[in-house]
Amino acid sequence: MAQSPLTTGFDFSQDRSNLKWIVLIFSVLISFGSIFYTNVLIDQLKERETQQIKLYAKALEYTINETMDQDIYFVTDEILIQNNSIPRILISENGEIISYRNIDVDSSLSPADQKKLIYEELEEMRDDYDPIEVVDRDSETNEIVTINYVYYKNSFLLTQLSYYPYVQLSVIAIFGFISYMAFNYSKAAEQNRVWVGLAKETAHQLGTPISSLMAWVEYFKEEASIKDKSLISELDKDIQKLQVITERFSNIGSTPVLKEVDVEELVQSVIDYLRPRISPKVNISIHALTPGITAQLNPPLFEWVIENLCKNAVDAMGGNGEIRIDVLKGSEGRVFIDLSDTGKGIPKSKIKQVFNPGFTTKKRGWGLGLTLAKRIIENYHQGKIFVKSSEENQGTTFRISIWA
């Protein structure tokens, strides 16, 4: 048995969720790889700065313990003074600050406030790293006279580098989001062009045979040899229906005219047309809590939605069951139309896919009916259509929400 081309092979619209997961996994791997590599660099730089501070402490210790008649200018000039990137504080055994470097202190502050600021920096340094000892020894006995301590923290460059991967990931995430939105927009625009082109061409192609059929109906009406005029009347109804279908296709892609319509009456007209054309074992009933519920609708397009839902319900029931249509007045100016059937239902895993182009459970279906219904309700009526409830082998309820 031949199958629809939309139900075989790779379906991008249905497999798109799997593709998103693949892209997400690769993005996460790249992100973690970037963070890991950056952290390796940060650890290496931390080790380097720690060695620099240790060298600074050794140089300071050497300078303190050597007599001034020795040549120690290289130590002071090239190690102590040139180390101008790592913030550090030298304190005594009793916790008094001896000196500090590479810490920004506002010179306009009072001495007390400056001292307070330095002690605040010292507390941060104590949380970051253990201090390095600077031992002062007696030049003659080599005994320890006092022990000072060098506290330090990461340099500005290292601090900035530690934030770099998160900034990088944020930029990548923003770029990815913009790309994703642009892709979705371009895909939607392309689909719209396809829908509009197909609809306009279909309406154009239907024009000629409909005109010919109208002429034949007029001929048969005047033909005396045809005594059973009821057949001609039914044929005239079908031609009028073709004209409505042509008008529907013509409205696709253009801004439809909405007008206030009695919803129950409009749905009833659709059911009256469908009843002689579907299985007599299908019972269709319409219920409105209050009479005269109106909504802003384009009748030809909205009738198309009801027809598609009813035909799908008939197929789901195998031509035997009950369809119930409830028209409800909601809050905030909304009108709800619930269409329920007693069919085979929709599996939970498939509910989110029913409106995707190409999705169908029929062997010969194209999977376009519900897609068209969604487009008509959401794009042209600014409403919503969704599966309200569904149980396998019990039935399905679709809800349409539109503006009153």
BALODO-6737 format. One record per residue (C-alpha): residue number from 1; x, y, z. Coordinates in nm, 2 decimals. Example, Ala and Ser with C-alpha at 12.3 -4.5 7.8 and 13.67 -1.06 7.14 Angstrom:
residues 2
+-----+--------+--------+--------+
: pos :      x :      y :      z :
+-----+--------+--------+--------+
:   1 :   1.23 :  -0.45 :   0.78 :
:   2 :   1.37 :  -0.11 :   0.71 :
+-----+--------+--------+--------+
END
This chain:
residues 404
+-----+--------+--------+--------+
: pos :      x :      y :      z :
+-----+--------+--------+--------+
:   1 :   0.00 :   0.00 :   0.00 :
:   2 :   0.14 :   0.34 :  -0.10 :
:   3 :   0.22 :   0.58 :   0.18 :
:   4 :   0.22 :   0.96 :   0.19 :
:   5 :   0.57 :   1.10 :   0.12 :
:   6 :   0.53 :   1.31 :   0.43 :
:   7 :   0.51 :   1.00 :   0.65 :
:   8 :   0.82 :   0.82 :   0.53 :
:   9 :   1.19 :   0.89 :   0.55 :
:  10 :   1.35 :   1.16 :   0.77 :
:  11 :   1.10 :   1.42 :   0.89 :
:  12 :   1.29 :   1.73 :   1.01 :
:  13 :   0.98 :   1.88 :   1.17 :
:  14 :   0.93 :   1.57 :   1.39 :
:  15 :   1.30 :   1.49 :   1.45 :
:  16 :   1.38 :   1.86 :   1.53 :
:  17 :   1.36 :   1.79 :   1.90 :
:  18 :   1.63 :   1.52 :   1.87 :
:  19 :   1.85 :   1.76 :   1.67 :
:  20 :   1.81 :   2.02 :   1.94 :
:  21 :   1.93 :   1.77 :   2.20 :
:  22 :   2.23 :   1.69 :   1.99 :
:  23 :   2.32 :   2.06 :   1.95 :
:  24 :   2.26 :   2.12 :   2.32 :
:  25 :   2.50 :   1.83 :   2.42 :
:  26 :   2.77 :   1.95 :   2.19 :
:  27 :   2.73 :   2.31 :   2.33 :
:  28 :   2.76 :   2.18 :   2.68 :
:  29 :   3.07 :   1.98 :   2.60 :
:  30 :   3.23 :   2.28 :   2.43 :
:  31 :   3.14 :   2.50 :   2.73 :
:  32 :   3.28 :   2.26 :   2.98 :
:  33 :   3.59 :   2.22 :   2.77 :
:  34 :   3.64 :   2.60 :   2.76 :
:  35 :   3.59 :   2.63 :   3.13 :
:  36 :   3.83 :   2.34 :   3.20 :
:  37 :   4.11 :   2.48 :   2.98 :
:  38 :   4.07 :   2.83 :   3.12 :
:  39 :   4.08 :   2.69 :   3.48 :
:  40 :   4.41 :   2.51 :   3.38 :
:  41 :   4.55 :   2.84 :   3.27 :
:  42 :   4.43 :   3.01 :   3.59 :
:  43 :   4.59 :   2.75 :   3.81 :
:  44 :   4.92 :   2.79 :   3.62 :
:  45 :   4.90 :   3.16 :   3.66 :
:  46 :   4.82 :   3.13 :   4.03 :
:  47 :   5.12 :   2.91 :   4.08 :
:  48 :   5.34 :   3.16 :   3.90 :
:  49 :   5.21 :   3.45 :   4.11 :
:  50 :   5.27 :   3.25 :   4.43 :
:  51 :   5.63 :   3.18 :   4.32 :
:  52 :   5.67 :   3.55 :   4.26 :
:  53 :   5.55 :   3.64 :   4.61 :
:  54 :   5.78 :   3.38 :   4.76 :
:  55 :   6.06 :   3.53 :   4.57 :
:  56 :   5.96 :   3.87 :   4.69 :
:  57 :   5.96 :   3.74 :   5.05 :
:  58 :   6.30 :   3.58 :   5.01 :
:  59 :   6.44 :   3.90 :   4.86 :
:  60 :   6.29 :   4.10 :   5.14 :
:  61 :   6.43 :   3.87 :   5.40 :
:  62 :   6.77 :   3.88 :   5.23 :
:  63 :   6.76 :   4.26 :   5.22 :
:  64 :   6.68 :   4.28 :   5.59 :
:  65 :   6.95 :   4.05 :   5.70 :
:  66 :   7.23 :   4.18 :   5.49 :
:  67 :   7.44 :   4.48 :   5.59 :
:  68 :   7.41 :   4.79 :   5.38 :
:  69 :   7.77 :   4.79 :   5.27 :
:  70 :   7.70 :   4.50 :   5.04 :
:  71 :   7.57 :   4.53 :   4.69 :
:  72 :   7.19 :   4.47 :   4.73 :
:  73 :   7.06 :   4.73 :   4.49 :
:  74 :   6.98 :   4.47 :   4.23 :
:  75 :   6.75 :   4.29 :   4.48 :
:  76 :   6.57 :   4.61 :   4.58 :
:  77 :   6.54 :   4.75 :   4.23 :
:  78 :   6.47 :   4.44 :   4.02 :
:  79 :   6.26 :   4.23 :   4.26 :
:  80 :   6.11 :   4.44 :   4.54 :
:  81 :   6.03 :   4.75 :   4.35 :
:  82 :   5.95 :   4.60 :   4.00 :
:  83 :   5.69 :   4.36 :   4.15 :
:  84 :   5.40 :   4.60 :   4.08 :
:  85 :   5.11 :   4.37 :   3.98 :
:  86 :   5.03 :   4.15 :   4.28 :
:  87 :   4.86 :   4.32 :   4.58 :
:  88 :   5.04 :   4.24 :   4.90 :
:  89 :   5.07 :   4.35 :   5.26 :
:  90 :   5.36 :   4.30 :   5.50 :
:  91 :   5.26 :   4.27 :   5.87 :
:  92 :   5.45 :   4.21 :   6.19 :
:  93 :   5.41 :   3.93 :   6.44 :
:  94 :   5.16 :   4.13 :   6.64 :
:  95 :   4.95 :   4.21 :   6.33 :
:  96 :   5.07 :   4.57 :   6.27 :
:  97 :   5.09 :   4.67 :   5.91 :
:  98 :   5.45 :   4.74 :   5.81 :
:  99 :   5.40 :   4.82 :   5.44 :
: 100 :   5.18 :   4.74 :   5.14 :
: 101 :   5.20 :   4.76 :   4.76 :
: 102 :   4.97 :   4.75 :   4.46 :
: 103 :   4.66 :   4.84 :   4.66 :
: 104 :   4.46 :   5.14 :   4.55 :
: 105 :   4.40 :   5.37 :   4.85 :
: 106 :   4.23 :   5.70 :   4.80 :
: 107 :   4.47 :   5.97 :   4.92 :
: 108 :   4.19 :   6.20 :   5.01 :
: 109 :   4.08 :   5.96 :   5.29 :
: 110 :   4.19 :   6.03 :   5.65 :
: 111 :   4.47 :   5.81 :   5.79 :
: 112 :   4.23 :   5.62 :   6.00 :
: 113 :   4.01 :   5.54 :   5.70 :
: 114 :   4.31 :   5.44 :   5.49 :
: 115 :   4.42 :   5.21 :   5.77 :
: 116 :   4.07 :   5.06 :   5.79 :
: 117 :   4.07 :   5.00 :   5.41 :
: 118 :   4.41 :   4.82 :   5.43 :
: 119 :   4.29 :   4.59 :   5.71 :
: 120 :   3.98 :   4.51 :   5.50 :
: 121 :   4.21 :   4.41 :   5.22 :
: 122 :   4.41 :   4.20 :   5.47 :
: 123 :   4.11 :   4.00 :   5.57 :
: 124 :   4.03 :   3.92 :   5.21 :
: 125 :   4.39 :   3.81 :   5.16 :
: 126 :   4.38 :   3.58 :   5.47 :
: 127 :   4.08 :   3.40 :   5.31 :
: 128 :   4.26 :   3.36 :   4.98 :
: 129 :   4.61 :   3.23 :   5.06 :
: 130 :   4.83 :   3.13 :   5.35 :
: 131 :   5.09 :   3.40 :   5.44 :
: 132 :   5.46 :   3.37 :   5.36 :
: 133 :   5.71 :   3.41 :   5.64 :
: 134 :   5.99 :   3.68 :   5.63 :
: 135 :   6.24 :   3.58 :   5.90 :
: 136 :   6.46 :   3.85 :   6.05 :
: 137 :   6.78 :   3.70 :   6.21 :
: 138 :   7.06 :   3.84 :   6.42 :
: 139 :   7.36 :   3.90 :   6.20 :
: 140 :   7.60 :   3.76 :   6.46 :
: 141 :   7.42 :   3.47 :   6.63 :
: 142 :   7.18 :   3.39 :   6.34 :
: 143 :   6.90 :   3.36 :   6.59 :
: 144 :   6.55 :   3.46 :   6.49 :
: 145 :   6.47 :   3.81 :   6.60 :
: 146 :   6.13 :   3.85 :   6.46 :
: 147 :   5.90 :   3.69 :   6.20 :
: 148 :   5.70 :   3.91 :   5.96 :
: 149 :   5.43 :   3.78 :   5.72 :
: 150 :   5.35 :   3.86 :   5.36 :
: 151 :   4.98 :   3.84 :   5.27 :
: 152 :   4.87 :   3.86 :   4.90 :
: 153 :   4.58 :   3.80 :   4.67 :
: 154 :   4.53 :   3.74 :   4.29 :
: 155 :   4.64 :   4.02 :   4.06 :
: 156 :   4.39 :   4.21 :   3.86 :
: 157 :   4.48 :   4.02 :   3.55 :
: 158 :   4.43 :   3.68 :   3.72 :
: 159 :   4.09 :   3.80 :   3.86 :
: 160 :   3.98 :   3.91 :   3.52 :
: 161 :   4.09 :   3.58 :   3.37 :
: 162 :   3.89 :   3.38 :   3.62 :
: 163 :   3.57 :   3.56 :   3.50 :
: 164 :   3.66 :   3.52 :   3.14 :
: 165 :   3.50 :   3.18 :   3.07 :
: 166 :   3.17 :   3.29 :   3.21 :
: 167 :   3.18 :   3.61 :   3.00 :
: 168 :   3.27 :   3.39 :   2.70 :
: 169 :   2.98 :   3.15 :   2.77 :
: 170 :   2.74 :   3.44 :   2.81 :
: 171 :   2.84 :   3.58 :   2.47 :
: 172 :   2.81 :   3.23 :   2.31 :
: 173 :   2.47 :   3.18 :   2.47 :
: 174 :   2.34 :   3.52 :   2.35 :
: 175 :   2.48 :   3.46 :   2.00 :
: 176 :   2.32 :   3.11 :   2.00 :
: 177 :   1.99 :   3.25 :   2.12 :
: 178 :   1.99 :   3.52 :   1.85 :
: 179 :   2.09 :   3.26 :   1.58 :
: 180 :   1.82 :   3.02 :   1.70 :
: 181 :   1.55 :   3.30 :   1.68 :
: 182 :   1.68 :   3.40 :   1.34 :
: 183 :   1.67 :   3.04 :   1.22 :
: 184 :   1.31 :   2.99 :   1.35 :
: 185 :   1.20 :   3.32 :   1.20 :
: 186 :   1.35 :   3.24 :   0.86 :
: 187 :   1.20 :   2.89 :   0.87 :
: 188 :   0.86 :   3.03 :   0.96 :
: 189 :   0.88 :   3.29 :   0.69 :
: 190 :   0.98 :   3.02 :   0.43 :
: 191 :   0.68 :   2.81 :   0.54 :
: 192 :   0.45 :   3.10 :   0.52 :
: 193 :   0.56 :   3.17 :   0.16 :
: 194 :   0.50 :   2.80 :   0.07 :
: 195 :   0.16 :   2.80 :   0.23 :
: 196 :   0.05 :   3.12 :   0.06 :
: 197 :   0.19 :   3.02 :  -0.28 :
: 198 :   0.02 :   2.68 :  -0.26 :
: 199 :  -0.31 :   2.83 :  -0.14 :
: 200 :  -0.32 :   3.10 :  -0.41 :
: 201 :  -0.24 :   2.85 :  -0.68 :
: 202 :  -0.50 :   2.61 :  -0.56 :
: 203 :  -0.77 :   2.88 :  -0.56 :
: 204 :  -0.66 :   2.99 :  -0.91 :
: 205 :  -0.68 :   2.63 :  -1.04 :
: 206 :  -1.02 :   2.57 :  -0.89 :
: 207 :  -1.17 :   2.88 :  -1.06 :
: 208 :  -1.21 :   2.73 :  -1.41 :
: 209 :  -1.37 :   2.40 :  -1.32 :
: 210 :  -1.61 :   2.56 :  -1.07 :
: 211 :  -1.73 :   2.81 :  -1.34 :
: 212 :  -1.78 :   2.51 :  -1.58 :
: 213 :  -1.98 :   2.32 :  -1.31 :
: 214 :  -2.20 :   2.62 :  -1.24 :
: 215 :  -2.28 :   2.64 :  -1.61 :
: 216 :  -2.37 :   2.27 :  -1.62 :
: 217 :  -2.60 :   2.30 :  -1.32 :
: 218 :  -2.79 :   2.59 :  -1.48 :
: 219 :  -2.82 :   2.38 :  -1.79 :
: 220 :  -2.96 :   2.08 :  -1.60 :
: 221 :  -3.20 :   2.30 :  -1.41 :
: 222 :  -3.36 :   2.40 :  -1.75 :
: 223 :  -3.34 :   2.05 :  -1.90 :
: 224 :  -3.70 :   1.91 :  -1.90 :
: 225 :  -3.59 :   1.55 :  -1.94 :
: 226 :  -3.44 :   1.55 :  -1.59 :
: 227 :  -3.73 :   1.50 :  -1.35 :
: 228 :  -3.54 :   1.44 :  -1.02 :
: 229 :  -3.43 :   1.79 :  -0.94 :
: 230 :  -3.31 :   1.69 :  -0.59 :
: 231 :  -2.99 :   1.56 :  -0.74 :
: 232 :  -2.93 :   1.89 :  -0.90 :
: 233 :  -2.99 :   2.07 :  -0.57 :
: 234 :  -2.73 :   1.85 :  -0.40 :
: 235 :  -2.49 :   1.92 :  -0.68 :
: 236 :  -2.55 :   2.29 :  -0.65 :
: 237 :  -2.47 :   2.27 :  -0.27 :
: 238 :  -2.14 :   2.10 :  -0.35 :
: 239 :  -2.05 :   2.37 :  -0.60 :
: 240 :  -2.13 :   2.64 :  -0.34 :
: 241 :  -1.90 :   2.45 :  -0.11 :
: 242 :  -1.63 :   2.45 :  -0.37 :
: 243 :  -1.67 :   2.83 :  -0.40 :
: 244 :  -1.63 :   2.85 :  -0.02 :
: 245 :  -1.32 :   2.64 :  -0.03 :
: 246 :  -1.18 :   2.86 :  -0.31 :
: 247 :  -1.25 :   3.17 :  -0.09 :
: 248 :  -1.07 :   3.00 :   0.20 :
: 249 :  -0.76 :   2.94 :  -0.01 :
: 250 :  -0.78 :   3.30 :  -0.14 :
: 251 :  -0.78 :   3.43 :   0.22 :
: 252 :  -0.46 :   3.24 :   0.31 :
: 253 :  -0.17 :   3.49 :   0.31 :
: 254 :  -0.40 :   3.80 :   0.32 :
: 255 :  -0.55 :   3.97 :   0.62 :
: 256 :  -0.89 :   3.81 :   0.66 :
: 257 :  -1.19 :   4.03 :   0.75 :
: 258 :  -1.33 :   3.94 :   1.10 :
: 259 :  -1.69 :   4.01 :   1.19 :
: 260 :  -1.91 :   3.93 :   1.49 :
: 261 :  -2.07 :   3.59 :   1.43 :
: 262 :  -2.30 :   3.37 :   1.63 :
: 263 :  -2.07 :   3.08 :   1.70 :
: 264 :  -2.34 :   2.82 :   1.76 :
: 265 :  -2.52 :   2.90 :   1.44 :
: 266 :  -2.19 :   2.89 :   1.24 :
: 267 :  -2.09 :   2.55 :   1.39 :
: 268 :  -2.44 :   2.43 :   1.32 :
: 269 :  -2.42 :   2.52 :   0.95 :
: 270 :  -2.10 :   2.32 :   0.92 :
: 271 :  -2.26 :   2.02 :   1.09 :
: 272 :  -2.56 :   2.04 :   0.86 :
: 273 :  -2.34 :   2.02 :   0.56 :
: 274 :  -2.13 :   1.73 :   0.70 :
: 275 :  -2.41 :   1.51 :   0.83 :
: 276 :  -2.52 :   1.36 :   0.49 :
: 277 :  -2.15 :   1.32 :   0.39 :
: 278 :  -2.02 :   1.12 :   0.69 :
: 279 :  -2.11 :   0.78 :   0.84 :
: 280 :  -2.47 :   0.77 :   0.97 :
: 281 :  -2.33 :   0.59 :   1.28 :
: 282 :  -2.17 :   0.91 :   1.40 :
: 283 :  -2.39 :   1.12 :   1.62 :
: 284 :  -2.29 :   1.50 :   1.64 :
: 285 :  -2.44 :   1.72 :   1.90 :
: 286 :  -2.39 :   2.09 :   1.98 :
: 287 :  -2.44 :   2.24 :   2.32 :
: 288 :  -2.42 :   2.61 :   2.42 :
: 289 :  -2.46 :   2.71 :   2.79 :
: 290 :  -2.62 :   3.04 :   2.68 :
: 291 :  -2.78 :   3.13 :   2.34 :
: 292 :  -2.63 :   3.40 :   2.12 :
: 293 :  -2.26 :   3.36 :   2.21 :
: 294 :  -2.08 :   3.56 :   1.95 :
: 295 :  -1.71 :   3.60 :   1.85 :
: 296 :  -1.49 :   3.78 :   1.60 :
: 297 :  -1.45 :   3.53 :   1.32 :
: 298 :  -1.39 :   3.49 :   0.95 :
: 299 :  -1.67 :   3.24 :   0.87 :
: 300 :  -1.51 :   3.06 :   0.57 :
: 301 :  -1.18 :   3.00 :   0.75 :
: 302 :  -1.34 :   2.91 :   1.08 :
: 303 :  -1.58 :   2.66 :   0.91 :
: 304 :  -1.26 :   2.50 :   0.77 :
: 305 :  -1.13 :   2.45 :   1.12 :
: 306 :  -1.45 :   2.29 :   1.24 :
: 307 :  -1.46 :   2.06 :   0.94 :
: 308 :  -1.11 :   1.94 :   0.98 :
: 309 :  -1.16 :   1.86 :   1.35 :
: 310 :  -1.49 :   1.68 :   1.28 :
: 311 :  -1.34 :   1.47 :   0.99 :
: 312 :  -1.04 :   1.38 :   1.21 :
: 313 :  -1.28 :   1.28 :   1.49 :
: 314 :  -1.48 :   1.06 :   1.25 :
: 315 :  -1.16 :   0.89 :   1.13 :
: 316 :  -1.04 :   0.84 :   1.49 :
: 317 :  -1.37 :   0.67 :   1.57 :
: 318 :  -1.37 :   0.45 :   1.26 :
: 319 :  -1.70 :   0.60 :   1.15 :
: 320 :  -1.89 :   0.49 :   1.46 :
: 321 :  -1.92 :   0.71 :   1.78 :
: 322 :  -2.02 :   1.04 :   1.91 :
: 323 :  -1.89 :   1.40 :   1.86 :
: 324 :  -1.99 :   1.66 :   2.11 :
: 325 :  -1.93 :   2.03 :   2.05 :
: 326 :  -1.96 :   2.27 :   2.35 :
: 327 :  -1.97 :   2.65 :   2.31 :
: 328 :  -1.87 :   2.83 :   2.62 :
: 329 :  -1.84 :   3.19 :   2.73 :
: 330 :  -1.51 :   3.24 :   2.91 :
: 331 :  -1.36 :   3.52 :   3.11 :
: 332 :  -1.17 :   3.82 :   2.98 :
: 333 :  -1.37 :   3.83 :   2.66 :
: 334 :  -1.28 :   3.48 :   2.55 :
: 335 :  -1.50 :   3.22 :   2.38 :
: 336 :  -1.42 :   2.85 :   2.40 :
: 337 :  -1.53 :   2.58 :   2.16 :
: 338 :  -1.46 :   2.22 :   2.29 :
: 339 :  -1.49 :   1.94 :   2.03 :
: 340 :  -1.48 :   1.59 :   2.19 :
: 341 :  -1.49 :   1.25 :   2.03 :
: 342 :  -1.51 :   0.89 :   2.15 :
: 343 :  -1.22 :   0.77 :   1.93 :
: 344 :  -0.90 :   0.59 :   1.99 :
: 345 :  -0.73 :   0.90 :   2.15 :
: 346 :  -0.38 :   1.03 :   2.11 :
: 347 :  -0.07 :   0.88 :   2.30 :
: 348 :   0.08 :   1.11 :   2.55 :
: 349 :   0.41 :   1.11 :   2.37 :
: 350 :   0.24 :   1.24 :   2.05 :
: 351 :   0.02 :   1.52 :   2.18 :
: 352 :   0.28 :   1.79 :   2.12 :
: 353 :   0.34 :   1.67 :   1.76 :
: 354 :  -0.02 :   1.67 :   1.64 :
: 355 :   0.00 :   2.02 :   1.49 :
: 356 :   0.34 :   1.96 :   1.32 :
: 357 :   0.32 :   1.96 :   0.94 :
: 358 :   0.33 :   1.60 :   0.81 :
: 359 :   0.23 :   1.44 :   1.14 :
: 360 :  -0.05 :   1.19 :   1.08 :
: 361 :  -0.17 :   0.85 :   1.21 :
: 362 :  -0.36 :   0.77 :   0.88 :
: 363 :  -0.19 :   0.55 :   0.62 :
: 364 :  -0.29 :   0.78 :   0.34 :
: 365 :  -0.29 :   1.11 :   0.54 :
: 366 :  -0.08 :   1.41 :   0.46 :
: 367 :  -0.08 :   1.56 :   0.81 :
: 368 :  -0.19 :   1.91 :   0.70 :
: 369 :  -0.54 :   1.94 :   0.85 :
: 370 :  -0.45 :   2.03 :   1.21 :
: 371 :  -0.16 :   2.24 :   1.08 :
: 372 :  -0.40 :   2.45 :   0.88 :
: 373 :  -0.64 :   2.47 :   1.17 :
: 374 :  -0.36 :   2.60 :   1.40 :
: 375 :  -0.25 :   2.85 :   1.14 :
: 376 :  -0.61 :   2.98 :   1.09 :
: 377 :  -0.69 :   3.01 :   1.46 :
: 378 :  -0.35 :   3.15 :   1.58 :
: 379 :  -0.24 :   3.36 :   1.28 :
: 380 :  -0.57 :   3.49 :   1.16 :
: 381 :  -0.79 :   3.50 :   1.47 :
: 382 :  -0.52 :   3.56 :   1.73 :
: 383 :  -0.66 :   3.26 :   1.93 :
: 384 :  -0.54 :   2.93 :   2.05 :
: 385 :  -0.61 :   2.57 :   1.96 :
: 386 :  -0.47 :   2.28 :   2.17 :
: 387 :  -0.54 :   1.93 :   2.29 :
: 388 :  -0.74 :   1.98 :   2.61 :
: 389 :  -0.74 :   1.61 :   2.71 :
: 390 :  -0.69 :   1.28 :   2.55 :
: 391 :  -0.71 :   0.92 :   2.67 :
: 392 :  -0.62 :   0.62 :   2.46 :
: 393 :  -0.93 :   0.42 :   2.35 :
: 394 :  -1.15 :   0.68 :   2.53 :
: 395 :  -1.14 :   0.99 :   2.31 :
: 396 :  -0.99 :   1.33 :   2.26 :
: 397 :  -1.10 :   1.69 :   2.33 :
: 398 :  -0.97 :   1.98 :   2.13 :
: 399 :  -1.02 :   2.33 :   2.26 :
: 400 :  -1.04 :   2.65 :   2.05 :
: 401 :  -1.00 :   2.98 :   2.23 :
: 402 :  -1.10 :   3.30 :   2.04 :
: 403 :  -1.19 :   3.66 :   2.12 :
: 404 :  -1.56 :   3.75 :   2.17 :
+-----+--------+--------+--------+
END
